[in-house]
Amino acid sequence: MCGIAGLFSFDSRALNGLIRNMIETVRHRGPDDEGFAIFSARDLTPRVSGGPDTPAAVYAARVAYAPPRDTGPMPCGIAALGHRRLSIVDLGPTGHQPMCTSDRRFWIVYNGEIYNYLELRAELELLGHSFSSQSDTEVILAAYREWGERCLVRFNGMFAFLLLDRAQQKILAARDRFGVKPLYYWISPDGLLAFASEIKQFTNLPGWRARINGQRAYEFLNWSLLDHTGETLFAGVRQLRGGEYIHCSLENLMAGPPINRWYRLEPCSLQKDMKASADEFCGLFTDAVRLRLRADVSVGSCLSGGLDSSSIVCVANHVLRLRGMASQQNTFSACAKVKKYDEREYIDIVVGHTGANPHYVYPDVKELFDSVDAITWHQDEPFASTSIYAQWQVFRLAASNSVRVMLDGQGADEQLAGYHNFFAPHFGNLLRNCQWARLWQEMQEAKDLHHYSMLWGWKQTLDHVLPELLRQPLRRLIGKPSKATPWLDMEKLTARPCDPFLESGAAKSRSVQALSRAQLTATSLPMLLHWEDRNSMAHSVEARVPFLDYRLVEFILGLPDDYKIASGVTKRVLREAMRGILPEGIRTRADKMGFVTPEELWMREQEPELFRNALRDAVELSGGIVREGVLLGLDEMIAGARPFSFLPWRLINFGTWIRVHGVQV
């Protein structure tokens, strides 16, 4: 787990200082080591060097990519690679990057983990490859030499990397299937093409100006949506999305990166009953957890007390017990002093069941406002609710206890219909198929289990089946976001009103599977993975997500919809698979929280002035984009005259983002 950077130019120039500054900006992603390679214009001859954080043993390592102790002045070049290392696998000097093959033809900087690297290494050795390290990085190089770009489909992991082939003068830039690890790119006004793990790395380059992307800002402020396209909130900064890659000559790269897709999410087609499906789910999930426990450092788990994180902790406990290592299991949880928002009673059930070593943190509203600048700097883009602060606290707690790897439950809700908005396509599908009796029964069961009214059920259904001319006014009437934004100056924002959920296929999905696909690829998961990556890496912690093992995702996506949601019950196949593994009080939980904060209580009762002052600042910082009427809306929300929503926080953090990153509006 690391931070990477790459620079490419038509003209030979002094890239050494630029790449070093880019890498220093993300020292938090890799405090254990650093390395650089500059490639000459004529034949891409590499010159490698270390830096202040490069361990002495790296210089003495007997590998082709070890830097000399005294490099002297670095030459100009047309390409540069930089790397910061967080040592997780192969902790010694042979894990150093940039790494190359023994003949120095193929070079790579890489961020992530290939969990099946041991199996791939054994396969490659049978094909004649030899290895100088115990790292998964070297496995990527050998796999590319053997299979070319087709190596990507063999990787079970999370990754973003830049791989340079000197002989063919080609580049492969790739991101994992679901975009767990980030990879951004930006072209400077004078034609310098830069790749980076985090957007802030571009601020060190000549010609950088932080300018707002008005359309994406509108979609964040109004719809609470980020990372649903290849664009970012910074104009001109783009990202490879999950499953995308660039594979081309350096000449074509500089003409404009040709982006292609190497992975498309397709469901497995299976015909099994619930019991057989649950058994297969359990086997796949257990193997996903087992692979993600591979590390040469301590591994812990985020634990909210909900179904997803508890399943990971209990399955990990089973794997660790078989290894005689259960006593080393650590969990980290965010709790609240207000019972309505606190899940400690459920956390303690799991801790008691597994015997794990628990660690707790209690997020505080004043500390939130003290920390918000730092969190916003690390996040690169604004975040939608204060739950991101709770997650920040959890990873900080893990780091303070010397835990370097954490397992987390991202991706489960999107696959298993865990969010209650999955009731909408479920109900809508029954309505379209004229299954009136079952629709009524399903609404009644959702009411009994989750205390939703029948009116709520009909609102969800109509939101999914009505034509747009009727749907948008209905959304305004019932207090949901709609295209209309009287509190935003759309002309100043230079944005067009739209519904990105409709454009992505999330709104009006005709099935639970269709909504899952949209959430996994656009509207939910990419955003959550962004926040998780920045929160964990800010504290030099690697976050791993077992539910996003592609074998498991494809299996779950292919299951019938009613294996996931029916009779008011969500995540049905997971609940069945965890029978006898999870404590019953957790397995049958119907409520849903997950590292929430008491934001409503903070805003309305504890510190309303903090929110008022911060929103005033945000309105001013927006330069007229956000209209002053939102201040009255916040007052009404604080007084209880308007329902609570996360909109005030989005506006507040939007202002913080403008200030912290110096964004021109």
RAZI-V17596 format. One record per pair of residues at least 6 apart in sequence whose C-alpha atoms are under 7 Angstrom apart, sorted by sequence separation. I is the first residue (numbers start at 1). J is the second residue. D is the distance in whole Angstrom. If there is no record, write none. Layout:
BEGIN
i: [I	I]
j: [J	J]
d: [D	D]
END
This chain:
BEGIN
i: [39	40	100	101	164	165	175	187	202	219	220	231	232	293	303	320	336	376	413	446	447	475	476	501	502	509	519	536	564	565	602	636	637	39	59	100	144	164	186	187	231	302	303	335	351	447	475	536	564	565	619	637	38	39	58	59	99	100	143	163	164	175	186	230	231	335	431	463	564	603	619	37	38	59	98	99	162	163	185	186	230	317	335	430	506	563	564	619	37	38	59	98	99	162	163	185	230	444	472	533	563	37	98	162	184	185	230	246	443	36	37	97	161	162	183	184	246	301	427	506	575	36	129	161	183	184	246	484	505	506	5	35	36	83	160	161	183	184	245	246	443	483	504	634	35	83	160	182	184	244	245	483	34	35	82	159	160	216	217	244	245	483	5	34	50	81	159	216	244	245	5	49	121	158	189	243	244	504	4	34	48	49	117	188	243	33	34	188	213	243	32	33	160	212	213	243	368	16	33	49	114	117	158	159	160	212	213	501	3	113	158	160	211	212	289	210	211	331	335	3	83	330	331	332	333	334	335	336	2	3	82	110	289	329	330	331	332	333	334	335	363	2	81	303	329	330	331	332	333	334	12	286	290	300	301	302	303	304	327	334	300	301	302	303	304	363	608	300	301	302	61	361	61	65	361	428	618	622	65	427	604	618	621	58	65	106	603	40	41	57	64	424	428	615	618	40	41	317	424	428	615	618	621	39	40	58	64	95	305	614	617	618	38	39	94	116	304	425	39	64	95	101	116	310	314	424	38	39	114	115	305	38	114	115	305	623	37	38	114	304	464	465	622	37	90	113	114	303	464	513	600	36	37	90	113	36	89	112	113	35	36	112	35	111	112	513	34	35	111	512	34	110	111	186	33	34	110	186	33	109	110	185	186	31	32	108	109	184	185	30	31	32	108	109	184	185	29	30	31	32	108	184	30	107	108	183	184	334	27	29	106	107	183	16	106	107	23	106	23	105	106	334	14	15	19	23	37	105	333	14	15	35	36	105	179	332	13	14	19	35	179	12	13	178	179	12	13	15	175	177	178	12	176	177	332	11	175	176	10	175	9	63	112	175	8	9	174	175	8	174	7	8	173	174	7	173	6	7	172	173	6	172	5	6	171	172	5	171	4	5	170	171	4	170	171	3	4	169	170	3	169	429	2	3	429	2	425	1	2	425	1	425	426	177	425	426	1	425	422	309	309	308	415	414	300	299	302	308	4	298	299	300	301	302	414	4	298	299	300	301	302	414	4	297	298	299	300	301	3	2	1	2	1	1	411	449	446	44	445	446	445	442	442	493	492	408	410	412	489	405	406	407	408	409	411	489	404	405	406	407	408	410	411	488	489	404	405	406	407	409	415	488	489	487	488	395	399	487	395	415	399	415	487	388	392	396	487	391	395	417	233	416	417	379	418	417	418	417	379	416	378	224	378	25	115	115	22	22	200	199	9	22	9	21	8	9	7	8	7	8	18	7	18	6	7	6	5	6	5	4	5	4	3	391	390	89	90	390	88	89	390	88	387	88	387	387	386	386	365	346	10	292	292	341	341	289	341	223	288	222	288	334	385	385	384	385	384	285	314	383	284	314	383	311	382	382	382	381	218	214	215	307	214	215	306	307	214	215	376	373	377	268	306	267	268	373	266	267	270	306	269	270	274	267	268	304	267	304	228	228	278	282	278	281	225	228	278	279	227	274	278	227	226	178	179	180	181	156	221	221	212	210	211	212	210	211	212	86	210	211	29	28	29	28	30	28	29	28	1]
j: [45	46	106	107	170	171	181	193	208	225	226	237	238	299	309	326	342	382	419	452	453	481	482	507	508	515	525	542	570	571	608	642	643	46	66	107	151	171	193	194	238	309	310	342	358	454	482	543	571	572	626	644	46	47	66	67	107	108	151	171	172	183	194	238	239	343	439	471	572	611	627	46	47	68	107	108	171	172	194	195	239	326	344	439	515	572	573	628	47	48	69	108	109	172	173	195	240	454	482	543	573	48	109	173	195	196	241	257	454	48	49	109	173	174	195	196	258	313	439	518	587	49	142	174	196	197	259	497	518	519	19	49	50	97	174	175	197	198	259	260	457	497	518	648	50	98	175	197	199	259	260	498	50	51	98	175	176	232	233	260	261	499	22	51	67	98	176	233	261	262	23	67	139	176	207	261	262	522	23	53	67	68	136	207	262	53	54	208	233	263	53	54	181	233	234	264	389	38	55	71	136	139	180	181	182	234	235	523	26	136	181	183	234	235	312	234	235	356	360	29	109	356	357	358	359	360	361	362	29	30	109	137	316	356	357	358	359	360	361	362	390	30	109	331	357	358	359	360	361	362	41	315	319	329	330	331	332	333	356	363	330	331	332	333	334	393	638	331	332	333	93	393	94	98	394	461	651	655	99	461	638	652	655	93	100	141	638	76	77	93	100	460	464	651	654	77	78	354	461	465	652	655	658	77	78	96	102	133	343	652	655	656	77	78	133	155	343	464	79	104	135	141	156	350	354	464	79	80	155	156	346	80	156	157	347	665	80	81	157	347	507	508	665	81	134	157	158	347	508	557	644	81	82	135	158	82	135	158	159	82	83	159	83	159	160	561	83	84	160	561	84	160	161	236	84	85	161	237	85	161	162	237	238	84	85	161	162	237	238	84	85	86	162	163	238	239	84	85	86	87	163	239	86	163	164	239	240	390	84	86	163	164	240	74	164	165	82	165	83	165	166	394	75	76	80	84	98	166	394	76	77	97	98	167	241	394	76	77	82	98	242	76	77	242	243	77	78	80	240	242	243	78	242	243	398	78	242	243	78	243	78	132	181	244	78	79	244	245	79	245	79	80	245	246	80	246	80	81	246	247	81	247	81	82	247	248	82	248	82	83	248	249	83	249	250	83	84	249	250	84	250	510	84	85	511	85	508	85	86	509	86	510	511	263	511	512	88	512	512	408	409	409	516	516	403	403	406	412	109	403	404	405	406	407	519	110	404	405	406	407	408	520	111	404	405	406	407	408	111	111	111	112	112	113	525	568	567	166	567	568	568	567	568	625	625	543	545	547	624	541	542	543	544	545	547	625	541	542	543	544	545	547	548	625	626	542	543	544	545	547	553	626	627	626	627	535	539	627	536	556	541	557	629	531	535	539	630	535	539	564	381	564	565	531	570	570	571	571	534	571	534	384	538	201	291	292	201	202	380	380	191	204	192	204	192	193	192	193	193	194	204	194	205	194	195	195	195	196	196	196	197	197	197	595	595	295	296	596	295	296	597	296	595	297	596	597	597	599	602	586	254	544	546	596	597	546	598	481	546	481	549	595	646	649	649	650	650	552	581	650	552	582	653	582	653	654	657	657	495	493	494	586	494	495	586	587	495	496	657	656	660	554	592	554	555	660	554	555	558	594	558	559	563	557	558	594	558	595	522	523	573	577	574	577	523	526	576	577	526	573	577	527	527	521	526	529	533	549	650	651	663	662	663	664	663	664	665	540	664	665	537	537	538	538	540	539	540	540	542]
d: [5	7	5	7	6	6	7	4	7	6	6	7	6	7	5	5	5	6	6	6	6	6	6	5	7	5	6	6	6	6	7	5	6	4	6	4	6	5	6	6	5	7	6	5	7	7	6	6	5	6	5	6	6	6	6	6	6	6	6	6	7	7	5	6	6	6	7	6	5	6	7	6	5	6	7	5	7	5	5	7	5	6	6	6	5	6	6	6	5	6	6	6	7	6	6	4	6	7	6	7	6	4	5	5	6	6	6	7	6	6	6	6	6	7	7	5	6	7	6	5	6	5	7	6	6	6	5	7	6	7	7	6	6	6	6	7	5	7	6	6	6	5	6	7	5	6	4	6	7	7	5	6	6	7	7	6	6	7	6	6	6	6	7	6	6	7	5	6	4	7	7	5	6	5	6	6	6	7	7	6	5	7	5	6	6	5	5	7	5	5	7	5	6	6	5	7	7	7	6	6	6	6	6	5	6	5	4	7	6	7	6	6	6	5	7	6	5	7	7	5	6	6	6	6	6	6	6	6	5	6	7	7	6	5	5	5	5	5	5	5	6	5	7	6	6	6	6	6	6	6	6	6	7	6	6	6	6	6	7	7	5	5	5	5	7	7	7	6	6	6	6	7	7	7	7	5	7	6	6	6	4	5	6	5	6	7	7	7	5	6	7	5	6	7	7	4	5	6	5	6	5	4	7	5	6	7	6	7	6	6	7	7	6	6	5	7	7	6	5	7	6	7	6	7	6	6	6	6	6	6	5	4	6	5	4	7	6	7	4	6	7	6	7	5	5	6	6	7	4	6	7	6	7	5	6	5	6	5	6	6	7	4	5	6	7	6	5	7	5	6	5	6	6	6	6	6	4	5	5	6	7	6	7	7	5	7	6	7	6	4	6	5	6	7	6	6	7	4	6	6	4	4	4	6	6	6	6	6	6	7	7	5	6	7	6	7	6	5	6	6	6	6	7	6	7	6	7	5	6	4	7	6	6	6	6	6	5	7	6	6	4	6	5	4	7	5	7	6	7	5	6	5	6	4	7	6	6	5	6	6	5	7	7	6	6	6	6	6	4	4	5	7	5	6	5	5	6	7	6	7	5	4	6	6	6	7	5	6	6	6	5	6	5	4	6	6	6	6	6	5	6	6	5	7	6	5	7	7	5	6	5	6	7	6	5	6	7	6	6	6	5	5	5	5	6	6	7	7	6	5	6	6	5	6	6	7	6	5	5	5	5	6	7	6	6	6	6	6	6	5	5	7	5	7	6	6	7	6	6	4	5	5	6	6	6	7	6	6	7	6	6	6	6	6	6	5	5	5	5	5	5	7	6	6	6	6	6	6	6	6	7	5	7	6	6	7	6	5	6	7	7	6	6	7	5	6	6	7	7	6	7	5	6	7	5	6	6	6	5	5	6	6	6	6	6	6	5	7	6	6	7	6	5	6	6	6	7	5	6	7	7	5	6	6	7	5	5	7	4	6	7	6	6	7	6	6	7	7	6	5	7	6	6	6	5	6	6	7	6	7	7	7	7	7	7	5	6	6	5	7	6	6	6	6	7	7	5	7	7	7	6	6	7	6	6	6	6	7	7	5	7	6	6	5	7	6	5	7	6	7	6	5	7	5	5	7	6	6	7	6	5	7	7	5	5	5	4	6	4	6	5	5	7	6	7	7	6	6	6	7	4	5	6	7	7	6	7	7	6	7	6	6	5	6	5	5	6	7	6	7	5	6	7	6	7	7	5	6	6]
END
